[in-house]
Amino acid sequence: MKNHHLISDYKYREIIVEKRPLLDSQGQEVKGLFNYWIILNNPAQFNSYTTEAVKEVILAFRQASCDRSCVSVVFTAVGDKAFCTGGNTKEYAEYYAGNPQEYKQYMRLFNDMVTTILMTDKPVINRVNGMRIGGGQEIGMACDFSIASDTARFGQAGPKHGSAPDGGSTDFLPLYTGFTLAMESCTLCDHWSAHRAMAIGLLNKIVPVLKHKSGEYISNPLVNLTPYDAWGNPSYGNFKTGAEWEKGKQVLAECTTDLSLLDQEVNKMAYRLAMTMPDCLAKTIESVRKKKLEHWQRNCETNRSWLALNMMTEAKAGFRAFNEGPKDNREVDFLELRRQLAQAHPWNDDLYRAIMPK
């Protein structure tokens, strides 16, 4: 048989790539068939991707596409805190900020990562083991299916930290949730719980992962599961506040995290996909993906150029603030920034000093 891999026997350093046996409905290994698990491995920084990690993700998806024995790709990450929170802000702040020609090259890699996910020859399941924020939300939405722990969070970070969610969210999110919710998420950067994300069509399934000291799995105690508030607004899936939030934290302290049910659901989805005609499945997935690709390919190159130039102004300030600011204050002084710009203040060191978090 011909070898169609770009690079043979590559040793991954930034991510983990595992070829795991396909499991049948009874949890038994299916001889000769596998799933590729592509695993982000930067838990200390909430599985944010570095430049080198992006290169390896591209290569891993290509490797999975070319493996004849691969049924599905499972895109996930190490740990239980985060699937991915986007690009590595330390690298952004210390190398790319103020360096637009370099960031444009980085965005070539990022765009290729998203495109590679969208054009993978196998179905792609996003196993959401924790936060899916910013660029993590974008690469997650590029996947075909999303199965999440019910403690996961979803959302954007761009306008709060000096960027725009133009790495896929402005293209994909309206297709998932509709225009109104997409606009709210992309601009205000509020987080959705997994329950909320499921209710609005962002996910295929959510799975409990909190095991109470009693031995039973429980739903996320920080999330409101009633349908409406006192004014008739939808409240299902909203995060609790005040005393209810504190009570939820007490329950949370009595729990441990166990992702075994999440893994079972991911394996179940992969097996259901295996029980179809492979070429018919591939063509169907390609046809549905066209809706995402239509928007993505129309915008990704001009977005890349703008995001690069933005590294000279708001991104330079926002990423530096996140990287250098105190733990409880990692945003610029938005009101002071607006006051300074209203006086036509140029983007210089004096402006940065005036708006950096203290």
Secondary structure, 3 states (H helix, E strand, C coil): CCCCCCCCCCCCCCEEEEEEEEECCCCCEEEEEEEEEEEECCHHHCCCECHHHHHHHHHHHHHHHHCCCEEEEEEEECCCCEEECCECHHHHHHHHCCCHHHHHHHHHHHHHHHHHHHCCCCCEEEEECCEEECHHHHHHHCCCEEEEECCCEEECCHHHHCCCCCCCHHHHHHHHHCHHHHHHHHHHCCCEEHHHHHHCCCCCEEECCEEECCCCEECCCCECCCCECCCCCECCCCECCHHHHHHHHHHHCCEEECCHHHHHHHHHHHHHHHCCCHHHHHHHHHHHHHHHHHHHHHHHHHHHHHHHHHHHCHHHHHHHHHHHCCCCCCCCCHHHHHHHHHCCCCCCHHHHHHHCCC
